[in-house]
Amino acid sequence: MMVDAAERDAEIAAALVSREDLPHHVLADLIKRSTPPQQARLLKRARPEFRDAIRAAIDAGLAAKPVQAV
């Protein structure tokens, strides 16, 4: 439910990535649902110890998304 709220509100998302008790799967879900600009903001505002996990989730998400032809 928190990820659903964070998907609609950038401040909630920022607060969520700042939590010490945030489970890894919740963080990964939040990153997966975020747009690239949102991901960059979350990475910037995240706790330092979460940044590697966020980068990994972003990289995994990018690798999983098919490239769309223009």
N, CA and C of each residue as an Amber inpcrd file, in Angstrom:
protein
   210
   0.8170000  -1.1970000   0.0000000   0.0000000   0.0000000   0.0000000
   0.8590000   1.2590000   0.0000000   1.9590000   1.2320000   0.7300000
   2.8100000   2.4180000   0.7630000   3.4040000   2.7000000  -0.6130000
   3.7480000   1.6500000  -1.3420000   4.3140000   1.8550000  -2.6750000
   3.2530000   2.4510000  -3.5930000   2.0020000   2.0390000  -3.4350000
   0.9220000   2.6240000  -4.2330000   0.8120000   4.1230000  -3.9630000
   0.8730000   4.5060000  -2.7010000   0.8020000   5.9270000  -2.3400000
   2.0360000   6.6650000  -2.8570000   3.2020000   6.0350000  -2.7330000
   4.4420000   6.6590000  -3.1930000   4.4570000   6.8360000  -4.7050000
   3.7730000   5.9490000  -5.4040000   3.6880000   6.0480000  -6.8650000
   2.9650000   7.3270000  -7.2850000   2.0540000   7.7890000  -6.4460000
   1.2730000   8.9910000  -6.7540000   1.8320000  10.2610000  -6.1300000
   2.7300000  10.1350000  -5.1600000   3.2000000  11.3020000  -4.4120000
   4.7130000  11.2230000  -4.2020000   5.4270000  12.1680000  -4.7950000
   6.8900000  12.1690000  -4.7380000   7.4100000  12.3400000  -3.3150000
   6.7090000  13.0940000  -2.4850000   7.1560000  13.2850000  -1.1080000
   7.0430000  11.9950000  -0.3060000   5.9840000  11.2490000  -0.5290000
   5.8470000   9.9550000   0.1380000   6.9570000   9.0150000  -0.3270000
   7.2400000   9.0240000  -1.6120000   8.3090000   8.1740000  -2.1440000
   9.6470000   8.5390000  -1.5090000   9.9240000   9.8270000  -1.4000000
  11.1810000  10.2660000  -0.7880000  11.2510000   9.8570000   0.6810000
  10.1480000   9.9710000   1.3870000  10.1170000   9.5640000   2.7940000
  10.3170000   8.0560000   2.9150000   9.7480000   7.3250000   1.9970000
   9.8400000   5.8690000   2.0360000  11.2790000   5.4010000   1.8400000
  11.9900000   5.9780000   0.8800000  13.3730000   5.5420000   0.6390000
  14.3170000   6.0100000   1.7460000  13.8510000   6.8900000   2.6040000
  14.6640000   7.3600000   3.7270000  14.5270000   6.4800000   4.9690000
  13.5780000   5.5790000   4.9600000  13.3270000   4.7310000   6.1340000
  14.4090000   3.6770000   6.3050000  14.8460000   3.4940000   7.5280000
  15.8600000   2.4820000   7.8340000  15.3000000   1.0740000   7.7620000
  14.0070000   0.9210000   8.0140000  13.4000000  -0.4050000   8.0950000
  12.7150000  -0.8410000   6.8020000  13.0080000  -0.1670000   5.7030000
  12.3710000  -0.4870000   4.4290000  12.8910000  -1.8180000   3.8940000
  12.0200000  -2.7930000   3.7130000  12.4710000  -4.0780000   3.1670000
  12.9760000  -3.9180000   1.7260000  13.9520000  -4.7230000   1.3750000
  14.5620000  -4.6320000   0.0430000  13.5340000  -4.8210000  -1.0720000
  12.5960000  -5.7610000  -0.9100000  11.6140000  -6.0080000  -1.9760000
  10.6730000  -4.8130000  -2.1600000  10.4070000  -4.0580000  -1.1050000
   9.5650000  -2.8570000  -1.2240000  10.3320000  -1.7750000  -1.9710000
  11.6010000  -1.6280000  -1.6430000  12.4390000  -0.6580000  -2.3440000
  12.5170000  -0.9890000  -3.8300000  12.7350000  -2.2560000  -4.1450000
  12.8290000  -2.6760000  -5.5510000  11.5160000  -2.4270000  -6.2870000
  10.3880000  -2.6890000  -5.6260000   9.0830000  -2.4530000  -6.2370000
   8.8660000  -0.9750000  -6.5060000   9.2300000  -0.1410000  -5.5450000
   9.0900000   1.3070000  -5.7140000   9.9180000   1.7980000  -6.8970000
  11.1470000   1.3520000  -6.9880000  12.0280000   1.7690000  -8.0890000
  11.4780000   1.2760000  -9.4190000  10.9950000   0.0460000  -9.4390000
  10.4580000  -0.5410000 -10.6720000   9.2630000   0.2530000 -11.2010000
   8.4540000   0.7590000 -10.3060000   7.2520000   1.5130000 -10.7080000
   7.5400000   2.9710000 -11.0600000   8.7180000   3.4540000 -10.7480000
   9.0570000   4.8640000 -10.9520000   9.5420000   5.1220000 -12.3700000
   9.3120000   6.3370000 -12.8270000   9.8510000   6.7660000 -14.1140000
  11.3370000   7.0860000 -13.9320000  12.1080000   7.1610000 -15.0140000
  13.5300000   7.4970000 -14.8700000  13.7930000   8.8090000 -14.1110000
  13.0440000   9.8910000 -14.3560000  13.2900000  11.0960000 -13.5480000
  12.9880000  10.8800000 -12.0560000  11.9410000  10.1140000 -11.7700000
  11.6290000   9.8050000 -10.3740000  12.7210000   8.9540000  -9.7550000
  13.2280000   7.9990000 -10.5100000  14.3010000   7.1460000 -10.0150000
  15.5290000   7.9740000  -9.6540000  15.8550000   8.9490000 -10.4890000
  17.0110000   9.8130000 -10.2150000  16.8040000  10.6080000  -8.9330000
  15.5900000  11.1370000  -8.7420000  15.2970000  11.8870000  -7.5130000
  15.3720000  10.9800000  -6.2920000  14.8280000   9.7770000  -6.4030000
  14.8600000   8.8470000  -5.2730000  16.3030000   8.4560000  -4.9390000
  17.0940000   8.2350000  -5.9540000  18.4930000   7.8830000  -5.7330000
  19.2130000   9.0080000  -4.9950000  18.9290000  10.2300000  -5.3860000
  19.5640000  11.3930000  -4.7660000  19.1480000  11.5470000  -3.3010000
  17.8880000  11.2470000  -2.9910000  17.3660000  11.4660000  -1.6410000
  17.4740000  10.2470000  -0.7270000  17.8680000   9.1300000  -1.2790000
  17.9210000   7.8840000  -0.4960000  19.0590000   7.9040000   0.5150000
  18.8870000   7.0790000   1.5270000  19.9530000   6.8940000   2.5110000
  21.1710000   6.3150000   1.7860000  22.3600000   6.7360000   2.1690000
  23.5730000   6.2780000   1.4760000  23.6880000   4.7550000   1.3660000
  23.2690000   4.0430000   2.4000000  23.4000000   2.5850000   2.3600000
  22.4020000   1.9250000   1.4110000  21.4020000   2.6660000   0.9270000
  20.4270000   2.1360000  -0.0240000  20.8010000   2.4240000  -1.4740000
  21.7450000   3.2990000  -1.6960000  22.0180000   3.7540000  -3.0710000
  22.4710000   2.6310000  -4.0000000  23.3060000   1.7270000  -3.5110000
  23.7440000   0.6110000  -4.3630000  22.5620000  -0.2810000  -4.7340000
  21.6780000  -0.5270000  -3.7760000  20.4970000  -1.3530000  -4.0510000
  19.5710000  -0.6610000  -5.0450000  19.4460000   0.6510000  -4.9330000
  18.5990000   1.4040000  -5.8680000  19.2050000   1.3570000  -7.2680000
  20.5060000   1.5770000  -7.3560000  21.1760000   1.4970000  -8.6730000
  20.9780000   0.1180000  -9.2990000  21.0990000  -0.9170000  -8.4830000
  20.9260000  -2.2870000  -8.9890000  19.4910000  -2.4990000  -9.4700000
  18.5100000  -1.9740000  -8.7290000  17.1070000  -2.1110000  -9.1300000
  16.8430000  -1.3450000 -10.4260000  17.4350000  -0.1630000 -10.5500000
  17.2770000   0.6180000 -11.7820000  17.8880000  -0.1450000 -12.9530000
  19.1080000  -0.6480000 -12.7610000  19.7740000  -1.3960000 -13.8280000
  18.9840000  -2.6450000 -14.2070000  18.4670000  -3.3490000 -13.2260000
  17.6790000  -4.5530000 -13.4960000  16.3980000  -4.2010000 -14.2410000
  15.7770000  -3.1030000 -13.8660000  14.5500000  -2.6610000 -14.5320000
  14.8010000  -2.2550000 -15.9630000  15.9040000  -1.5740000 -16.1990000
  16.2350000  -1.1620000 -17.5610000  16.5430000  -2.3590000 -18.4260000
  17.1940000  -3.3410000 -17.8460000  17.5410000  -4.5330000 -18.6210000
  16.2910000  -5.3430000 -18.9590000  15.2720000  -5.2660000 -18.1210000
  14.0590000  -6.0520000 -18.3350000  13.0940000  -5.3880000 -19.3060000
  13.2270000  -4.0670000 -19.5150000  12.2950000  -3.3600000 -20.3790000
  12.7360000  -3.4810000 -21.8420000  11.8260000  -3.8520000 -22.7080000
  12.1900000  -3.9370000 -24.1310000  12.4030000  -2.5570000 -24.7090000
  13.3070000  -2.4550000 -25.6410000  13.5510000  -1.1920000 -26.3360000
  12.4610000  -0.9990000 -27.3630000  11.8510000   0.1720000 -27.3440000
  10.7680000   0.4680000 -28.2850000  11.3130000   1.1870000 -29.5000000
  10.8580000   0.7720000 -30.6560000  11.2530000   1.4360000 -31.8950000
  10.5710000   2.7980000 -31.9850000  11.2750000   3.7350000 -32.5600000
  10.7260000   5.0880000 -32.6990000  10.0240000   5.2350000 -34.0230000
